[in-house]
Amino acid sequence: MRKFHAKPVVRKGRLEQVNISSSASQSEKTRAIREIEKLGKMIKELEDYERDAL
């Protein structure tokens, strides 16, 4: 479960870097923000599931 949890966390970190990058276009930043929100929800669900399962 931890391996699966690590992938969205890493992806979210990369997208946060895109969001604060001055070289990224506005459309890239908007896409990154949307995906960050989706990944945040997914990560929270994974953490809740892991907490409930253990």
C-alpha positions as CSV (number, residue, x, y, z in Angstrom):
1,M,0.0,0.0,0.0
2,R,2.8,2.4,0.8
3,K,4.3,2.0,-2.7
4,F,1.0,3.0,-4.2
5,H,0.7,5.9,-1.8
6,A,4.2,7.3,-2.7
7,K,3.4,7.7,-6.4
8,P,0.6,10.3,-6.0
9,V,2.7,12.1,-3.4
10,V,5.7,12.4,-5.7
11,R,3.4,13.5,-8.6
12,K,1.8,16.1,-6.4
13,G,5.2,17.5,-5.5
14,R,6.3,17.8,-9.1
15,L,3.0,19.6,-10.0
16,E,3.5,22.0,-7.2
17,Q,6.9,22.8,-8.6
18,V,5.2,23.5,-12.0
19,N,2.7,25.7,-10.3
20,I,5.4,28.0,-8.7
21,S,7.7,27.9,-11.8
22,S,8.0,31.2,-13.5
23,S,8.7,29.5,-16.9
24,A,5.5,27.5,-16.9
25,S,2.6,28.9,-19.0
26,Q,-0.7,29.8,-17.4
27,S,-2.4,26.8,-19.0
28,E,0.2,24.5,-17.5
29,K,-0.3,26.1,-14.1
30,T,-4.0,25.7,-14.3
31,R,-3.7,22.1,-15.3
32,A,-1.3,21.5,-12.5
33,I,-3.6,23.1,-9.9
34,R,-6.5,20.9,-11.0
35,E,-4.4,17.8,-10.8
36,I,-3.0,18.8,-7.5
37,E,-6.5,19.0,-6.1
38,K,-7.4,15.6,-7.5
39,L,-4.3,14.0,-6.1
40,G,-4.9,15.6,-2.7
41,K,-8.3,14.0,-2.5
42,M,-6.8,10.6,-3.7
43,I,-4.0,10.8,-1.1
44,K,-6.5,11.6,1.7
45,E,-8.6,8.7,0.7
46,L,-5.6,6.4,0.7
47,E,-4.6,7.6,4.1
48,D,-8.1,7.2,5.5
49,Y,-8.3,3.7,4.0
50,E,-4.9,2.7,5.5
51,R,-5.8,4.1,8.9
52,D,-9.2,2.2,8.9
53,A,-7.6,-1.0,7.6
54,L,-4.9,-1.1,10.3
